[in-house]
Amino acid sequence: MSAAMASNTSTIYVNLLDEGVVVLRPTQGLQLGEDEYEVLPPTDYDPDDEVWEFPPGSIVRCIREKRDGEIILVARELVSK
């Protein structure tokens, strides 16, 4: 990842499906617009192990949510894939 790209990335959270409880998976997102991010895969991404609501490569709209006293960016809407 280039330095320019790294400076435009943030930690975003993606909902995992089929977990039985709400699980938010942290990953990196490349900021494309004010609230739009491209979901980037972590080095340990395994689509056979985790089913992401928005898989890597998806363009998503994130919203800020308060979780455990911290404001985080959560992917909530697919913009494009």
Secondary structure, DSSP 8 states (H G I E B T S, - for coil): --HHHHHTEEEEEEEEESSSS-EEEEEEEEE-SSSEEEEE--TT--TTT-EESS-TT-EEEEEEEEETTEEEEEEEEEEE-
